[in-house]
Every structure is written in C-alpha cells, then in structure tokens.
Amino acid sequence: MSYATLGLTLAHRVRPLRSDWVDDPFDGLPALEFGPRAVLVRPVGPAIDASTASNIAGAVGEALTDRRGSVKRLLVDLSRIENPSSICVGLLLELARIASEHAVEPVLQANSGLLEILRMLQLDGRYTMVRSKKHLEGLLR
C-alpha cells in the first residue's frame, strides 16, 4: 500500500490464522432430552441470542405437541448460561407460556445470578425452582 501524497510506503504481510477452535455442528440448536414423562431443554452458553431463543421455543413447542398428553414436566437447565440478558428472560416467559398451553409443569435450574434476576422481576413464580442438577436429572427419569 502506498500513499503518494505522503511519500510513504507500508508493507503488510498477511499470516494465516491458526486456531484450535472446532465448530460444533449443532451450534444454535437446542439440546433436548426426553424422559418418560418430561422434556429437558439445555441451551449452550455463555449467552442466548435471539435466533437461539427462537430455535429453542420452536423445538420445545413442537416436542410438546408431538408428545401431547405423555409429558408432565418441562425441565429447563440454564446452568450453562453465564450472561443472562433480556432475551434469556423473554425465552423463559415464552417457555412458561408454552408449558401452560400444554398443561405441563415448568421446572427451572439456573445459576444464582439468573435466579436473583427472576426474583427481582417477580417472574420466579412461573417456574418450580430446582437448585441441583441431580434433582433436575431425577425429574427427567
């Protein structure tokens, strides 16, 4: 690159980037697990963006419609979410709405920061709160 007015020539060499990063082929898709009477959704963190929230809500709605009558609980594991945002709170509201449409009990397991945000917004009453992953896994079985 040269700048004629300044009488200056800059040389720039491009080196190929090296990284150990491996793309997850299921990035953005929700991880759904099915138990005999429950559906568990476990989004990958550290945050949830709008497209991921839309994918999760659509997949959960479809799963509950396909298994109508056999599912009693919608289990939501947000323990991997480190940066809760308004999109995350909106997703929780949407999942609670979907659960009530299908007469399913919503159960939430999240880190203490997100639980505190839900308490401040007075949204913690929409979910049964579970503190440990073991208890959540037990509800799936």
C-alpha positions in Angstrom: 0.0 0.0 0.0 1.4 3.4 -0.8 0.4 6.9 -0.1 1.7 9.2 -2.9 0.9 12.4 -1.0 3.0 11.4 2.0 5.8 9.7 0.1 5.2 6.7 2.4 5.0 3.0 1.5 3.7 0.5 4.0 4.3 -3.2 3.7 1.8 -5.6 5.2 2.3 -9.3 5.3 -0.7 -11.5 6.0 -0.1 -14.6 8.1 -2.6 -17.4 8.1 -4.6 -17.7 11.3 -4.1 -20.8 13.4 -6.6 -21.9 15.8 -7.7 -25.0 17.7 -11.3 -23.9 17.5 -13.7 -26.6 16.4 -17.1 -25.7 15.3 -20.0 -27.5 17.0 -22.2 -28.9 14.2 -25.2 -28.4 16.4 -24.4 -24.8 17.4 -27.6 -22.8 17.9 -29.8 -25.8 18.1 -31.3 -26.7 21.4 -30.2 -29.9 23.2 -33.5 -31.6 24.0 -33.6 -34.8 26.1 -36.7 -36.9 26.5 -37.7 -38.8 29.6 -40.8 -41.0 30.0 -42.8 -38.0 31.4 -40.6 -35.0 30.8 -38.7 -32.9 28.2 -35.4 -31.3 29.2 -34.0 -28.4 27.3 -30.4 -27.4 28.0 -29.1 -24.5 25.9 -25.4 -24.0 25.4 -23.9 -20.8 27.0 -22.5 -18.5 27.8 -25.4 -16.4 26.5 -28.6 -16.8 24.4 -29.1 -14.8 21.3 -32.4 -14.1 19.5 -32.1 -16.8 16.9 -31.1 -19.4 19.5 -34.1 -18.4 21.7 -36.4 -18.7 18.7 -35.0 -22.2 17.9 -35.4 -23.3 21.5 -39.0 -22.1 21.7 -39.9 -23.7 18.4 -38.3 -27.0 19.2 -39.9 -27.2 22.7 -43.3 -26.3 21.3 -43.0 -28.9 18.6 -41.8 -31.6 21.1 -44.7 -30.9 23.4 -47.2 -31.0 20.6 -45.8 -34.3 19.3 -45.9 -35.9 22.7 -49.2 -34.4 23.8 -50.6 -36.0 26.9 -47.5 -38.0 27.8 -45.3 -35.1 29.1 -46.0 -33.8 32.6 -42.9 -31.5 33.1 -40.8 -29.1 31.0 -37.4 -29.1 32.5 -35.2 -26.1 31.7 -31.5 -26.2 32.6 -29.9 -22.8 32.3 -26.9 -23.6 34.4 -24.5 -23.0 31.4 -25.8 -19.5 30.8 -23.4 -17.1 32.4 -24.7 -13.9 30.8 -28.5 -13.7 31.2 -30.0 -11.0 29.1 -33.5 -9.7 28.3 -33.6 -12.4 25.5 -33.0 -15.1 28.1 -35.8 -13.7 30.3 -38.1 -13.5 27.2 -37.2 -17.1 26.4 -38.2 -18.1 30.0 -41.5 -16.3 29.6 -42.2 -18.0 26.3 -41.4 -21.4 27.6 -43.7 -20.8 30.6 -46.5 -19.8 28.2 -45.9 -22.9 26.0 -45.9 -25.1 29.2 -49.2 -23.6 30.3 -50.7 -24.2 26.9 -49.8 -27.9 27.1 -50.7 -28.2 30.8 -47.1 -29.1 31.7 -45.3 -28.0 34.9 -42.2 -25.8 34.1 -39.2 -26.6 36.2 -36.0 -24.4 36.1 -32.5 -24.9 37.2 -30.2 -21.9 36.8 -27.2 -20.2 38.4 -27.8 -17.9 41.4 -27.4 -14.7 39.3 -30.2 -15.6 36.9 -32.4 -16.7 39.8 -31.9 -13.4 41.5 -32.8 -11.5 38.3 -36.0 -13.6 38.1 -36.9 -12.8 41.8 -36.3 -9.1 41.2 -38.6 -9.1 38.1 -41.1 -11.2 40.1 -41.0 -14.0 37.5 -39.8 -16.8 39.8 -43.4 -17.8 40.5 -43.9 -19.1 37.0 -41.4 -21.9 37.5 -40.7 -24.5 40.1 -37.1 -23.8 41.0 -34.6 -26.6 41.4 -31.1 -26.0 42.9 -29.2 -29.0 41.8 -28.6 -30.7 38.5 -29.1 -34.1 40.2 -32.6 -33.2 41.2 -33.3 -32.0 37.7 -31.9 -35.2 36.2 -34.0 -37.2 38.6 -37.1 -35.4 37.4 -36.2 -36.4 33.8 -36.1 -40.2 34.6 
